[in-house]
Amino acid sequence: MCYNNTMRIKFELIFILVLIIMSIPVSALTLSGGISYTTETAKSIAFENVDIFINMNKYNAYLRDCFHNENIKNFKKGKYKYRNRRITLFNNSDYSVNYKKNKKISYYYNSSGELQYVSFSTLGKYPRKTLKYSINGKLDSIALSIAPREQYVFDINKRLVAHWIGDNGYNEKGELIAKRKSQ
């Protein structure tokens, strides 16, 4: 009789516990988020499968910016978008040109309109990689864009040059080191 009583009490306790659990309201929280990058993870991704040298002969037509005078006039008016190209002006008066006919390639000119670098970008989903080569064909830097307005830039020695957030560039200490204007 004692055995039946113990079993009955256990059964009642389990039954009450199940009723309590079933009566607790259920709520769900949808988690959203993206991948978080540190400087080290960005560096690792940036330097995967990169050529240190490329042949620059096919870019000889871009050694001088053929729109230099027009670009300089329009910079003063705050105009950076054109029918065939987009310009980014840097605070040292250097600028880059990206032609709409090939959005993967950008040409970097000094303030006199002389080609300094050519960069090649991947397009599509983030992260996007941009490899920047000097006019001698040697890799100069790599940028890893992790979002539309955020990128890490590394030099050839894998040192962080700048962490761009919007139009502001920061060094490894988080200090503002450069600004750029683009639209």
Disulfide bonds with the S-S distance in Angstrom:
none
